[in-house]
Structure formats: structure tokens, C-alpha cells
Amino acid sequence: MPRIVFLGPPGVGKGTQATTLAQQLGVPHLSTGDLLRAAVAARTPLGLEAQGHMDAGRLVPDDLVLKILGERLAAPDAARGFLLDGFPRNLAQAERLAGITTIDLVLSFELPAKLLIERLAGRRVCPTCQSVYNIVTRPPKVEGKCDRDGTALVQRPDDRPEAITTRLAVYAEQTAPLLGFYRKSGLLRSIDAAGTPDEVAARVRNALH
Ligand code: AP5
């Protein structure tokens, strides 16, 4: 039963890798960013409270994120294991997570800031099926349209330059200390996130074995 955490800065490719690996392992991909964006799109009270924080690139308050994640972790499919993407994001969340479940492995994805910014600035997403593209590295077949359903692709509000700057600073201040936390517990493996998605996926598979 694999219980894996994907850790890494914005734009490093966590979601891209987690989508593929979760299918291969037959476990759910639990992304707190995706769960929060779904709550924003559905205009739930939680989503409305989270939206301003997300659009500005700040972390959403811990209690809101824990509520949404706790509900998802309690679903039957998560009993088979899971890939946690984007959680925990600070020490308080890591301590709360340790009280809820055991983690077997933490993969830390690493990439220079210049490449992170390029990947984020080029990202486009489908608002219908949530597929992720990149105008430079993973363009859709027809410019500006989702390959799966033809919907016009959009840019995430937090992929605009001001929000990217804030997200990178928040990562350095609040999330990077988790590397030491998980290294001490012997769970951490580093993954070089440079290169194509297939090259990175091969490194992820090696780290699992
Ligand atoms: P979240 O959605 O988790 O965003 P993030 O961690 O900033 O990560 P991203 O989704 O931006 O990047 P990614 O690493 O998944 O990269 P991707 O695969 O898409 O969180 C958003 C917000 O929600 C937060 O800012 C916060 O407000 C809130 N939130 C979420 N969790 C929270 C928590 N626990 N606590 C509090 N608040 C929370 O790839 C990026 C681009 O690069 C894509 O275009 C992709 O096609 C491309 N790409 C991917 N891999 C490669 C490759 N190998 N080569 C070239 N291009 C590539």
C-alpha cells in the first residue's frame, strides 16, 4: 500500500508526474490544489474563502486545507494508498498529517528557479477536464484548445508573474523546511526534475525501487 508525498516548488512538475504514477500504481492522486480549485469552481463556502489566498499565491489557512483533505483521505479508494501532491506545505501540516496516517516515502522534486518560472508562465489548463498543457513543452494539437474536449484553454490566475513571485517565496519560507523534517525521518528521496516528463518519470520509478 504505497503512501507517497510529492514535495517540490510550484511548477516543478509534481502534478504531471503524479497523474501518471497514480494510474500506474492504481492509487488516487490527491492534490490539495486540485481539491481547492474544485471548491472554488463550485463556489462552496470553503472555496470562496480559499480563492483570494490562492489567486495571490499565498497558502490557504491550514484548517481549511485539512478539512478538505481529511474528507478526501477518508474516502474508500484512499485505503489502498495514495499520492499526496501539494500537501503538506508547512511544518504544522506535516505534524497534523503524521497524526492522521503513516507516510512511506517522500519524493522531493528539484529544478532551478529559472526553469520553474518558464514552466509556470507557459502552463495552460482546460477548465472542463483539468488537463494540463504547456505552450512551449507540451502544446495542444490545436492552438489554445484542449485535445480531449476542444474547450478553450486558460491560464491559472496564480500563474501570472506577481503570484508566481509570491508562490516561490512562500515555498522557500514555509515548505522548504519540510525537506529537513523528512530527511531526518529517513523518508526523503531527491528527484532531478530537469528533462522531459518521460525522463523524470524514469527517475521516479528508480526511486520507488
Ligand atoms: P497547487 O495546485 O498545489 O500548486 P503548486 O504546488 O504551486 O504546484 P503547481 O500545480 O503550480 O505545479 P506542479 O509542480 O504540479 O507542476 P505541473 O505538473 O502542473 O497549489 C495552488 C495553490 O493552492 C497554492 O498556492 C495555495 O494557495 C493552495 N494550496 C494547495 N495546497 C495547499 C496546502 N497544502 N496548504 C495551503 N494552501 C495550499 O507542471 C507545470 C508546467 O510545466 C505545466 O505546464 C507542465 O505541462 C510543464 N511540465 C511538467 N513537467 C515538465 C517537464 N519535465 N518538462 C517540461 N515541462 C514540464
Boltz pocket constraint, residues with backbone or C-beta under 6 A from the ligand:
constraints:
  - pocket:
      binder: B
      contacts: [[A, 8], [A, 9], [A, 10], [A, 11], [A, 12], [A, 13], [A, 14], [A, 15], [A, 16], [A, 17], [A, 31], [A, 32], [A, 33], [A, 34], [A, 36], [A, 50], [A, 53], [A, 54], [A, 55], [A, 57], [A, 58], [A, 59], [A, 60], [A, 61], [A, 62], [A, 65], [A, 85], [A, 86], [A, 87], [A, 88], [A, 89], [A, 93], [A, 119], [A, 120], [A, 122], [A, 123], [A, 124], [A, 132], [A, 133], [A, 134], [A, 135], [A, 137], [A, 138], [A, 158], [A, 167], [A, 193], [A, 194], [A, 195], [A, 196], [A, 197], [A, 198], [A, 200]]
      max_distance: 6.0
